[in-house]
Amino acid sequence: MLLLNDIKPDMSIYYYASLIIKEIKEKENYDIVSLYKNVKEKYHISLKMYSYCLDWLFLIEAAIIDENGEVSLCT
């Protein structure tokens, strides 16, 4: 599921996570809900895929969510 073997690589967690990183870079800090709304509006991502992507970004230490629910990239 991270990288798919079929003809739709744009449905993978890896691809959607890159789009989420792109969104965070544009505005620096987002709260978790407004980030989802922006990503859903632009790329039609499901809530399930969005949560998988955030989990993966957290696991690889690319993004962090603070106590206030703001998502930011790790430096």
Secondary structure, 3 states (H helix, E strand, C coil): CCCCCCCCHHHCHHHHHHHHHHHHHHHCCEEHHHHHHHHHHHHCCCHHHHHHHHHHHHHCCCEEECCCCEEEECC
